[in-house]
Amino acid sequence: MRCTLDSIFEVGFGVELRCLEGSSKEGGEFMKAFDDASALTYWRYADPFWRLKRRFNLGAEASLRSNIRTIDDFVSHVIATKRRTTAKVRNDSGKEDILSRFLVESEKDPDTMNDRYLRDIILNFMIAGKDTSAGTLSWFFYMLSKNPLVQHKLAREVDEVAGGNNNNNNNAVLDGTTGITDTTLDKMPYLHAALTETLRLYPAVPIDGRCSEADDILPDGTRVKKGDLVNYLAYSMGRMSYIWGDDAQDFRPERWLNDDGAFQPQSPFKFVAFHGGPRICLGRDFAYRQMKIIAVALLRYFRFQLGGHDNVTYKTMFTLHIHGGLYLCATPRPAP
Ligand code: HEM
């Protein structure tokens, strides 16, 4: 989570948060407030009295308000700092982040694209991109620990494409990430397949929905009225033998590869982890790239086994988290 938060901040907003190394107190407090606020917001679904509690600033609603204040203060500071540096960034070597682009646009329409609007942009990207990739990576390493043969095949692909672990210094993991390019990642179809297979079984957004724009009839004959909410369960769809065949419950990255070993995408209306249609996930390519870089850096040097008990299950949240976190045992991988 800390790693994906750092990367969203750096790529999206041009800010080095340094949550992973734990050197930023403000960054750590912000992350905690954000995570707590997400969980507290979710529980509004289960608490019929939440409006009353909000009105009188009681219990969970009081905590939520305090977390929102911490988040607002932090994000306002990011925007103010960014405003000061935007002109300089524009003159730099063209390396612009998303927030800088929004700031440039906001100069044309400052009333609409005010600080509140920009704050919502930042939070929107964080909500969309932090827990999704982090959760998927946890399930990915869980699947690899349960399927050592797949882990072995992946490590072999990483060795063949990115070079093996023949570096014994303490910065090995750092050195391992610096040389990774898009070309390197494109040569790893098995890694792409294994991440996709993880998302089939453990979609980061397990339930999603849309509001009907007009009266309609679904393919199975169900009538939908304008304004009706239609939900779909990506978690269940990924496990249906009707959709994926008799081995739907098995973790089998090979199902995504053709006879030549190339990745074969499926329709986004069958593989719904990123949603489909005009509002499909905007960060899909970014997410794959980010997850692959982290996977390569770790698989190159370590072998993973389950470190604790095997009663891993999910936690009820907007995104599919592992309840209580995942405990893994990492042992150095011998040089090939
Ligand atoms: C494994 C990782 C990810 C998964 C499974 C995923 C999945 C999804 C899904 C299901 C939606 C549709 C939600 C809805 O509108 O109901 C969505 C939307 C979106 N995602 Fe992702 N996402 C991932 C990573 C990311 C990342 C890393 C970013 C940003 C850097 C991102 C940015 C967005 C944005 C901006 C939208 C809204 C698109 C729109 O409404 O037009 N996502 N994502």
Residues whose N, C-alpha, C, O or C-beta is under 5 A from the ligand:
A	BS01	HEM	F125 A128 G129 T132 S133 T136 A204 V205 D208 G209 V272 A273 F274 H275 P278 R279 I280 C281 L282 G283 R284 F286 A287
